[in-house]
């Protein structure tokens, strides 16, 4: 008799334990045994009994002080970021242009010729056509206009100024055509090339063009969104790529056909894909403002591109508006950048700055230059401009580029054992 009582009790306990394992602690509540009773009666938990269960994904139970915990919000995709990117692209796209480079190139064909023309006739007859011998060599048959390159740019003013890279329009013998976003085609004339920056300005005969909005590259921050637009591979116009600003104030050495290697300082690094053909196109922020001009990529790397800060281009654009050319400010000195090793070797009082020293190319201070007028002398060390230190990260030539012709700057100079402060008014670099 005791066996009959014990066995059902053990079975009942086993069922309770099993149900306890499969019912989460979050849903254990006072009506558990009612639900269990319904299970034994009906084979399932009655639907009405589930109404007493808290809804895990919609409402949390009340706290002891009866203060309701806010409901858990279902996940929704954040579309504000996408809206910002789309709006920026829509705002800037009308001002982005493609630049096509064309040139008259010789038409080369294979022309028949007789390599045995100087031999006796009987030998020439042996190699003549009846014997199946024919010889050809390349020959020029006139010229043909061909597309030889391409790049990108953007409209800087409504009256037809277009900004691009210098390496896109470096060939002075080529012709350039600007294709706008709405399909219009304009013949373009290169009116200015900046020899210190990879920058050029073109003019097209058009009015009321949609000019790009220029931002402030000095306000760019590491990690902010960057959008590149351009004529990718010279084929896919207005290609958009999105990334972030991945580096600031970089110094790079870039090379391209027709220019060779050149050092560009202060460029913006981005991981937004910059492809061949994007050169000269704008780098945008989320406001649709141009913060840089795409100029170079690292070959073999994964999305490491560089852009010229727009604030550097603004001076060139304003110079073209005012004078029709890009006026580059200059101080008029030759110098050697001072490093720790050089300072130790030359026994200099400072381990940074620019030592004014001549070379085989000319004197240390150019006659009648802003430096000469300010009183700069050979062997002076210029160690700051307007209080900003001159060193390997901010060499003298790069610091001067931050000013326009006509600006007056303050030079901090070490001359021997004395510190001097001189004032110099920069001028436009003379055309050599």
C-alpha positions in Angstrom: 0.0 0.0 0.0 2.8 2.4 0.8 4.4 1.6 -2.5 1.3 2.7 -4.4 1.3 6.1 -2.5 5.0 6.7 -2.9 5.2 6.0 -6.7 2.5 8.6 -7.7 4.1 11.1 -5.5 7.5 10.6 -7.1 6.0 10.9 -10.5 4.1 14.1 -9.6 7.4 15.6 -8.1 9.3 14.7 -11.3 6.7 16.5 -13.4 6.9 19.6 -11.2 10.7 19.7 -11.5 10.6 19.2 -15.2 8.1 22.1 -15.6 10.3 24.2 -13.4 13.2 23.7 -15.7 11.4 24.8 -18.8 9.5 27.8 -17.4 11.8 30.9 -17.2 12.1 32.6 -13.9 10.8 35.8 -15.6 7.3 34.2 -16.0 7.1 32.3 -12.7 4.1 33.8 -10.8 1.3 33.1 -8.3 -1.0 31.5 -10.9 1.6 28.8 -11.8 -0.4 26.0 -10.0 -3.6 27.1 -11.7 -1.9 26.8 -15.1 -0.5 23.4 -14.0 -4.0 22.3 -13.1 -5.3 23.4 -16.4 -2.5 21.5 -18.1 -3.6 18.2 -16.3 -7.2 18.9 -17.2 -6.9 20.0 -20.8 -3.5 18.7 -21.9 -2.3 22.4 -22.5 -2.2 25.6 -20.5 -5.5 27.3 -21.1 -5.1 30.4 -23.3 -6.9 32.7 -20.8 -4.3 31.8 -18.2 -1.5 33.3 -20.3 -3.1 36.7 -20.0 -1.8 36.8 -16.5 1.9 36.4 -17.7 3.9 39.6 -18.1 4.7 40.4 -21.8 8.5 40.1 -21.8 9.1 42.3 -24.9 6.4 44.9 -24.3 6.0 45.5 -20.6 8.1 45.0 -17.6 6.6 44.2 -14.1 6.1 47.1 -11.7 8.7 47.8 -9.1 7.9 47.5 -5.4 7.1 51.2 -5.1 4.6 50.7 -7.9 6.5 53.0 -10.2 6.1 51.7 -13.8 9.3 51.0 -15.7 9.3 52.5 -19.2 8.3 50.0 -21.9 11.2 48.4 -23.9 11.1 50.0 -27.3 11.3 47.7 -30.3 14.4 48.2 -32.5 13.9 50.4 -35.4 16.5 51.2 -38.1 18.1 54.7 -37.6 17.4 56.5 -40.9 18.5 60.0 -39.8 22.1 59.2 -40.9 21.0 57.9 -44.3 18.8 60.9 -44.8 21.7 63.2 -44.0 24.0 61.4 -46.5 21.3 61.5 -49.2 20.6 65.2 -48.6 24.3 66.0 -48.8 24.7 64.2 -52.0 21.6 65.7 -53.5 22.8 69.2 -52.5 26.3 68.8 -53.9 25.7 66.6 -57.0 24.6 69.4 -59.4 27.9 71.2 -58.9 30.1 68.1 -59.5 31.5 67.9 -63.0 33.5 65.4 -65.1 36.5 66.6 -67.0 37.5 64.9 -70.2 41.0 65.3 -71.6 41.4 65.0 -75.4 44.4 65.3 -77.6 45.4 64.9 -81.3 47.5 61.7 -81.3 49.2 60.1 -84.3 47.5 57.2 -86.0 49.9 54.3 -86.1 49.4 51.6 -88.7 51.5 48.7 -90.0 52.8 49.7 -93.4 54.6 47.3 -95.9 58.2 48.0 -96.5 61.2 46.3 -98.3 64.1 45.6 -95.9 66.2 44.4 -98.9 65.9 47.6 -100.9 69.6 48.2 -100.9 70.4 44.7 -102.3 70.9 43.7 -105.9 67.6 43.2 -107.9 68.0 39.5 -108.3 68.2 39.1 -104.5 65.2 41.4 -104.1 63.2 39.3 -106.5 63.9 36.2 -104.4 62.2 37.9 -101.4 59.4 39.5 -103.4 55.7 38.8 -102.9 55.4 35.7 -105.3 57.7 33.9 -102.9 55.4 34.8 -100.0 57.6 37.2 -98.1 56.0 40.4 -96.8 57.5 42.8 -94.3 55.7 45.6 -92.2 56.8 48.3 -89.9 54.8 50.9 -87.9 54.1 54.1 -89.7 52.2 57.3 -89.0 49.1 58.0 -91.0 47.9 61.4 -89.8 46.4 62.2 -86.4 43.2 61.5 -84.7 41.5 63.2 -81.7 41.4 60.8 -78.8 40.3 60.8 -75.2 43.5 60.4 -73.2 42.4 61.0 -69.6 39.7 62.3 -67.3 39.0 63.5 -63.8 36.5 65.3 -61.7 35.9 68.8 -60.4 33.3 71.1 -59.0 31.7 74.4 -59.9 33.2 77.1 -57.6 31.3 80.1 -59.0 28.0 80.6 -60.9 29.9 82.3 -63.7 31.9 79.2 -64.7 34.9 78.8 -62.5 35.7 75.1 -62.0 38.2 73.7 -59.5 40.1 70.5 -60.0 43.6 68.9 -59.5 46.6 70.3 -61.4 47.6 66.7 -62.4 44.2 66.3 -64.1 44.9 69.3 -66.5 48.7 69.3 -66.5 49.1 68.7 -70.3 49.2 72.2 -71.9 48.8 70.7 -75.4 45.5 68.9 -74.5 42.0 70.1 -74.8 39.6 70.0 -71.8 35.8 69.5 -71.8 33.6 69.9 -68.7 30.5 67.7 -68.5 27.9 68.9 -65.9 25.5 66.8 -64.0 22.6 67.7 -66.2 24.4 66.5 -69.3 25.6 69.9 -70.6 29.0 70.0 -72.3 31.4 73.0 -72.2 34.8 73.6 -73.6 37.1 74.6 -70.7 40.2 76.8 -70.5 42.8 76.3 -67.8 43.4 79.7 -66.4 45.5 78.9 -63.4 47.7 76.1 -62.0 49.1 76.1 -58.5 52.7 74.9 -58.5 52.8 74.5 -54.8 49.4 72.6 -54.5 47.9 70.0 -56.7 45.3 72.6 -57.7 44.0 74.1 -60.9 41.1 76.4 -61.9 39.2 76.2 -65.2 36.9 78.6 -66.9 33.8 77.6 -68.9 31.6 80.0 -70.8 28.4 79.5 -68.8 26.3 81.4 -66.3 24.0 80.6 -63.4 25.8 77.3 -62.8 25.0 75.6 -59.4 28.1 76.5 -57.3 29.2 74.2 -54.5 29.0 75.3 -50.9 32.4 75.5 -49.4 32.9 74.4 -45.8 35.6 75.0 -43.2 38.3 72.4 -43.4 39.9 73.8 -40.2 36.8 72.5 -38.3 37.1 69.0 -39.6 37.4 66.4 -36.9 38.8 62.9 -36.8 36.1 60.3 -37.3 33.4 62.5 -38.8 31.6 61.3 -41.9 33.2 62.0 -45.3 31.5 61.7 -48.7 33.5 61.5 -51.9 31.8 62.2 -55.3 33.5 61.9 -58.7 33.9 60.4 -62.1 35.2 57.0 -60.9 37.5 55.3 -63.4 36.7 58.1 -65.9 33.5 56.2 -66.7 31.0 56.2 -63.8 30.0 59.8 -63.3 28.9 61.1 -59.9 29.9 57.9 -58.1 29.3 58.3 -54.3 31.4 56.6 -51.6 31.0 57.2 -47.9 33.5 56.8 -45.0 35.1 58.9 -42.3 37.9 61.3 -41.8 40.7 58.9 -40.8 43.6 61.3 -40.5 44.4 65.0 -40.4 47.4 67.2 -41.4 49.2 64.4 -43.3 52.2 64.9 -45.4 52.4 62.8 -48.5 54.6 62.4 -51.6 52.4 61.7 -54.6 53.3 61.1 -58.2 51.4 61.2 -61.5 52.1 61.1 -65.1 53.4 64.5 -66.4 54.3 65.9 -63.0 56.5 63.3 -61.2 56.7 63.2 -57.4 55.6 66.2 -55.4 55.2 66.7 -51.6 51.8 67.9 -50.4 51.4 68.9 -46.8 48.4 69.3 -44.5 46.1 66.9 -46.5 43.0 65.2 -45.1 43.0 61.4 -45.0 39.8 59.5 -45.6 38.7 55.9 -46.0 35.9 56.9 -48.3 36.8 55.1 -51.5 38.7 57.4 -53.9 39.2 55.8 -57.3 41.1 56.8 -60.4 39.0 59.5 -62.0 37.9 60.9 -58.6 40.8 63.2 -58.7 39.6 66.8 -58.4 36.2 65.9 -57.1 34.8 67.2 -53.8 35.0 65.6 -50.4 31.9 66.5 -48.5 30.6 66.7 -44.9 27.1 65.8 -43.9 25.9 69.3 -44.7 26.8 68.9 -48.3 29.7 71.3 -48.0 33.0 70.8 -49.7 35.7 70.3 -47.1 38.4 68.9 -49.4 39.5 68.1 -53.0 40.3 64.5 -53.6 43.8 64.2 -54.8 45.6 60.9 -54.2 45.3 57.3 -53.0 47.8 54.9 -51.6 48.4 52.2 -54.1 47.8 48.6 -52.7 46.1 49.9 -49.6 42.5 49.4 -48.5 40.7 52.8 -48.9 43.4 55.3 -47.9 42.8 58.4 -49.8 43.8 62.1 -49.4 42.2 65.4 -50.1 43.5 69.0 -50.2 41.8 71.0 -47.4 39.3 73.4 -49.0 40.6 76.3 -46.9 43.8 76.1 -49.0 41.8 76.2 -52.2 39.7 79.1 -51.0 42.7 81.4 -51.3 43.4 80.2 -54.8 39.7 80.7 -55.8 39.6 84.2 -54.4 42.9 85.0 -56.1 41.5 84.0 -59.4 38.4 86.0 -58.9 40.5 89.1 -58.0 43.4 88.8 -60.4 42.6 86.1 -62.9 45.6 84.0 -61.7 46.6 82.1 -58.6 48.9 84.4 -56.7 51.2 82.4 -54.4 52.5 84.3 -51.4 56.3 84.3 -50.8 58.7 85.6 -48.3 61.8 85.4 -50.5 64.4 83.3 -48.5 66.3 80.1 -49.1 66.5 78.0 -46.0 67.4 74.7 -44.4 64.9 73.0 -42.0 66.6 72.4 -38.7 66.5 69.0 -37.1 68.1 67.7 -33.9 70.9 66.1 -35.9 71.5 69.2 -38.0 71.4 71.5 -35.0 74.0 69.3 -33.2 76.2 69.2 -36.3 76.1 72.9 -36.9 76.2 73.9 -33.2 73.0 75.8 -33.5 71.2 77.4 -30.6 67.8 75.9 -31.6 66.9 72.4 -32.7 63.9 73.6 -34.7 63.0 76.4 -37.1 64.4 77.5 -40.6 68.1 78.5 -41.0 68.3 81.2 -43.7 71.2 80.0 -45.8 72.0 80.4 -49.5 72.9 77.6 -51.9 74.2 77.1 -55.4 70.7 78.0 -56.6 71.0 81.5 -55.2 71.4 83.8 -52.2 69.8 83.2 -48.8 67.7 86.4 -49.0 66.4 87.4 -52.4 67.0 91.0 -53.3 64.0 93.3 -53.0 61.9 90.4 -51.5 59.5 90.8 -48.5 62.3 89.2 -46.4 64.9 91.7 -47.6 62.6 94.6 -46.9 61.8 93.3 -43.4 65.5 93.0 -42.6 66.0 89.2 -42.6 69.7 88.3 -42.9 71.8 85.3 -43.8 72.1 82.7 -41.0 69.1 84.0 -39.2 66.9 81.3 -37.7 63.2 81.9 -38.3 61.5 79.9 -35.5 57.9 81.2 -35.4 55.4 83.1 -37.6 52.7 84.9 -35.8 53.6 82.9 -32.7 53.3 79.5 -34.5 56.4 77.4 -34.2 58.3 76.4 -37.3 59.5 72.8 -37.2 59.4 69.6 -39.3 55.6 69.4 -38.9 55.1 73.0 -40.0 58.1 74.0 -42.2 58.5 77.6 -43.3 57.3 77.1 -46.8 54.1 75.4 -45.7 53.5 78.1 -43.1 53.8 80.8 -45.7 51.2 79.0 -47.8 48.7 79.7 -45.1 48.7 83.4 -46.0 47.8 85.5 -49.0 49.8 88.0 -50.9 49.4 91.3 -49.0 49.2 89.8 -45.6 51.6 91.1 -42.9 53.2 88.5 -40.7 55.4 88.6 -37.6 58.7 86.7 -37.8 60.3 85.5 -34.6 64.0 85.3 -35.3 67.1 84.1 -33.4 70.2 86.1 -34.6 73.3 84.9 -32.8 72.4 85.1 -29.1 69.5 87.6 -29.5 65.8 87.2 -30.3 64.3 89.6 -32.8 60.8 90.3 -34.0 60.4 91.5 -37.6 57.3 92.4 -39.6 57.1 91.3 -43.2 54.4 92.0 -45.8 54.1 89.0 -48.2 54.0 89.5 -51.9 52.9 87.4 -54.9 55.6 85.1 -56.0 57.1 86.5 -59.2 56.7 84.4 -62.4 60.1 83.0 -63.2 
